[in-house]
């Protein structure tokens, strides 16, 4: 297949580009490098540019003859979305609409969208399945839900087929050690804990120990980046084989607490992780765990690296690379 990966130089996108290359796909990456890294794009053609540049999009599509588009080029920081909502609505909604309209103009009808568990808002029950109400509580989650709603309308009106994949917590790194998380600033728990273990960070902050969980710290569902990419590939195949537009929750279905992540990192690395206690953060639910039954049934998805120690070991290999 011939696939355009928008945002393919970022954490998830770069792992996806590598996987597509391994599968023998022809890959083109479009990325403005605002958060991604050119050296993370390990195969295929690279175009530096932005979804906001309609002329460039038309040029890329005119040359590409793509079978499908994968979209990873969203802004993703919840706190920043509250402080700078205009930035999030402009990129995550307006620029995505432009991408979809250029797809339509060039007859490309298959779209894989990186959505998020943030579309659900405060969980009403756990684990969270696709029937759970979508009531996002921040601009980031709202922008993702808006695009999901747009995609449903574009399917009905224009026949543009899509799969929305709602990630819970992407984690880990390429098992071969070529790729990993390089966010600036880093906001994800696993790399933050490992930076504290390696000495790049003085400590890890634990925000609240009074949640209604076994050890009092928040519980999250961590999904290995390789398993996430496999779900995207299965979603592309689903559409290529005539499957209907759909949305799937992606997680392991097993929650791990903040303290469990710290304890497992200590075991994997053999290092002490300094901890600083802090108060609860506003809007942090006690438990966010996915029910990914539908992804398993409909897409045939089977996570390969569900074990927390394996996820952390691969991330540690990346953290301690030379």
C-alpha positions in Angstrom: 0.0 0.0 0.0 1.0 3.6 -0.5 0.4 5.6 2.7 0.8 9.2 3.7 1.8 9.6 7.4 1.1 13.1 8.6 3.1 13.8 11.7 5.3 10.9 11.0 8.4 12.3 12.7 6.9 12.3 16.2 6.8 9.6 18.8 3.9 7.5 17.5 4.2 8.5 13.9 7.9 7.5 13.6 7.3 4.1 15.0 4.4 3.7 12.5 6.6 4.8 9.6 9.2 2.1 10.6 6.5 -0.5 10.9 5.0 0.4 7.5 8.5 0.1 5.9 8.9 -3.3 7.5 5.6 -4.3 5.9 6.7 -3.3 2.5 4.5 -0.3 2.2 5.5 2.8 0.2 5.5 5.6 2.8 5.6 9.4 2.6 6.0 11.4 5.8 4.7 15.0 6.1 5.9 16.8 9.3 6.7 20.4 10.2 9.2 19.2 12.8 7.7 21.5 15.5 7.7 18.4 17.8 9.1 15.7 15.6 12.6 14.8 14.6 13.9 14.3 11.1 16.3 11.6 12.1 13.3 9.6 13.5 11.9 9.0 10.0 13.7 5.8 9.2 12.3 5.0 5.7 10.3 6.4 2.8 10.1 9.9 1.5 10.1 12.9 3.8 8.4 16.2 3.1 8.9 19.0 5.6 5.7 21.1 5.8 2.5 21.8 7.6 -1.2 20.8 7.2 -2.0 24.5 7.2 -0.2 24.8 3.8 -2.9 23.9 1.3 -0.7 24.4 -1.7 1.8 22.0 -0.3 -0.9 19.4 0.6 -2.2 19.5 -3.0 1.3 19.1 -4.3 2.0 16.1 -2.0 -1.3 14.4 -3.0 -0.9 15.1 -6.7 2.4 13.3 -6.6 1.5 10.6 -4.1 -1.5 8.6 -5.4 -2.1 7.4 -1.8 -4.3 4.6 -0.7 -4.7 5.9 2.8 -3.7 8.7 5.2 -2.7 8.3 8.8 -2.9 11.5 10.9 -0.6 11.9 14.0 -0.1 15.7 13.7 -2.2 17.0 16.6 -1.1 19.0 19.6 -1.6 16.8 22.6 -0.9 18.6 25.9 -4.0 18.9 28.0 -2.7 21.8 30.2 -1.5 23.8 27.2 -4.9 23.3 25.5 -6.6 25.0 28.5 -4.2 27.9 28.3 -4.0 28.2 24.5 -7.2 26.8 23.1 -6.9 28.8 19.9 -3.7 26.9 19.0 -5.5 23.6 19.5 -8.7 24.4 17.6 -6.6 25.9 14.7 -4.4 22.9 14.3 -6.4 19.9 15.6 -9.7 20.9 13.9 -9.2 23.5 11.2 -6.0 22.1 9.7 -7.4 18.5 9.9 -10.5 19.7 8.0 -8.2 21.1 5.3 -6.4 17.8 5.1 -9.6 15.9 4.7 -10.8 18.3 2.0 -7.6 17.9 0.1 -8.0 14.1 0.4 -11.5 14.4 -1.1 -10.2 16.6 -3.9 -7.7 13.9 -4.8 -10.0 10.9 -4.4 -8.4 9.4 -1.3 -11.1 7.8 0.8 -9.4 6.0 3.7 -8.3 7.8 6.9 -6.9 6.6 10.2 -7.2 9.1 13.0 -5.3 9.3 16.2 -8.0 10.0 18.8 -7.8 9.8 22.5 -9.5 8.6 25.7 -9.8 12.3 26.6 -12.9 12.4 24.5 -14.7 10.5 27.3 -14.0 13.1 30.0 -14.6 11.9 33.6 -15.1 8.2 33.6 -18.6 7.1 34.6 -17.5 3.4 34.8 -14.4 1.3 34.2 -13.1 -0.2 32.0 -14.3 2.3 29.4 -15.9 0.8 26.3 -17.0 2.6 23.1 -20.5 3.0 24.4 -19.2 5.2 27.3 -20.6 8.8 27.0 -18.1 11.3 25.3 -18.0 14.4 27.4 -14.5 15.9 27.2 -13.5 18.3 29.9 -10.7 20.1 28.2 -10.1 21.7 24.8 -7.7 18.9 23.7 -10.4 16.3 24.2 -13.0 18.5 22.6 -10.9 19.0 19.4 -10.5 15.3 19.0 -14.2 14.6 19.5 -15.0 17.3 17.0 -12.9 15.6 14.4 -14.6 12.2 15.2 -17.9 13.9 14.6 -16.7 15.5 11.3 -15.5 12.1 10.1 -18.9 10.5 10.8 -20.5 13.3 8.7 -17.9 13.0 5.9 -18.6 9.3 5.6 -22.3 9.9 5.2 -21.9 12.8 2.8 -18.8 11.9 0.8 -18.0 8.3 1.4 -14.8 9.0 3.2 -14.1 6.0 5.3 -12.3 6.3 8.6 -11.2 4.5 11.7 -10.7 6.6 14.9 -8.4 5.0 17.4 -8.8 6.2 21.0 -5.5 5.7 22.8 -5.2 5.5 26.5 -1.5 5.8 27.5 1.0 5.1 24.8 4.3 4.0 26.3 7.5 2.1 25.6 9.9 2.3 22.7 11.1 0.4 19.6 12.4 -3.0 20.9 15.3 -2.7 18.5 16.4 0.6 20.2 16.1 2.8 17.1 13.2 5.0 18.3 11.7 6.2 21.6 10.0 9.2 23.3 11.7 12.6 22.8 9.0 15.1 23.8 10.2 18.6 24.8 9.0 19.1 27.5 8.4 15.5 28.5 5.0 15.0 30.1 4.5 11.2 30.1 4.9 9.2 33.3 7.1 6.3 32.1 9.9 8.5 30.5 9.7 10.9 33.4 10.3 8.0 35.9 13.1 6.7 33.8 14.8 10.1 33.6 14.7 10.2 37.4 16.3 6.7 37.4 19.0 7.7 35.0 19.8 10.9 36.8 18.6 13.3 34.0 15.9 14.4 36.4 16.2 15.0 40.1 12.9 13.3 41.0 9.5 12.2 39.9 6.4 14.0 41.3 3.5 11.9 42.5 0.3 14.0 42.5 -1.9 12.7 45.2 -1.9 9.5 47.3 -5.5 9.7 48.4 -7.4 8.3 45.4 -9.8 5.4 45.7 -7.3 2.9 44.4 -5.4 0.1 46.2 -2.3 2.2 46.8 -3.9 5.6 46.6 -2.2 6.7 43.4 -3.9 7.2 40.0 -4.3 4.1 37.7 -3.7 4.3 34.0 -3.8 1.8 31.1 -0.4 1.7 29.3 -0.2 0.4 25.8 3.1 -0.5 24.1 3.9 1.7 21.1 4.5 -1.4 18.9 1.0 -2.7 19.8 -0.5 0.7 19.0 1.1 0.7 15.6 -0.2 -2.8 14.9 -3.7 -1.6 15.6 -3.2 1.2 13.0 -2.1 -1.3 10.4 -5.1 -3.6 11.2 -7.3 -0.5 10.8 -5.9 0.3 7.4 -6.5 -3.3 6.3 -10.0 -3.2 7.7 -10.8 -0.2 5.4 -9.0 -1.6 2.5 -11.1 -4.8 2.7 -14.3 -2.7 2.6 -14.9 -2.4 6.3 -17.2 0.3 7.7 -16.0 3.4 9.4 -15.6 2.8 13.1 -14.0 3.9 16.4 -12.0 1.7 18.8 -10.6 2.1 22.3 -7.0 1.0 22.5 -5.5 -0.2 25.8 -4.4 -3.4 27.5 -7.4 -3.5 29.8 -5.1 -3.6 32.8 -4.5 -0.5 34.8 -1.2 0.2 36.6 -0.9 2.8 39.3 1.7 5.5 39.4 3.3 3.7 42.3 3.4 0.4 40.4 5.1 2.2 37.5 7.7 3.6 39.9 8.2 0.2 41.6 8.5 -1.6 38.3 11.0 0.9 37.0 13.1 0.4 40.1 13.1 -3.3 39.5 13.9 -3.1 35.8 16.6 -0.5 36.1 18.2 -1.5 39.4 18.2 2.3 40.2 16.5 4.3 43.0 13.8 6.7 41.8 13.5 9.8 44.0 9.9 10.8 44.6 8.5 14.2 45.5 5.0 14.2 46.9 2.5 16.7 45.5 -1.2 17.5 45.7 -3.8 16.1 43.3 -4.0 17.8 39.9 -7.4 19.2 38.9 -9.1 16.9 36.4 -7.1 13.7 37.1 -9.5 10.8 37.4 -8.6 8.0 39.8 -8.8 5.3 37.2 -8.7 5.3 33.4 -8.7 1.8 31.9 -9.8 0.8 28.4 -12.1 -2.0 27.3 -10.5 -2.9 24.0 -12.8 -5.9 23.3 -14.1 -4.5 20.1 -10.7 -3.8 18.6 -9.8 -7.5 19.4 -13.0 -8.8 17.8 -13.4 -6.5 14.8 -9.8 -5.8 13.9 -8.3 -9.0 15.3 -5.9 -7.0 17.4 -3.7 -8.9 19.9 -1.3 -6.8 22.1 2.1 -8.4 22.1 3.7 -6.4 24.9 1.0 -6.1 27.6 3.5 -6.6 30.5 4.5 -3.4 32.3 8.0 -4.6 32.9 8.5 -5.2 29.2 7.1 -1.7 28.3 9.5 -0.1 30.8 12.5 -2.3 29.8 12.2 -1.1 26.1 11.8 2.5 27.3 14.9 2.1 29.5 16.9 0.8 26.6 16.1 4.0 24.8 16.7 6.2 27.8 20.2 4.7 28.3 21.2 4.6 24.6 24.7 5.9 23.8 
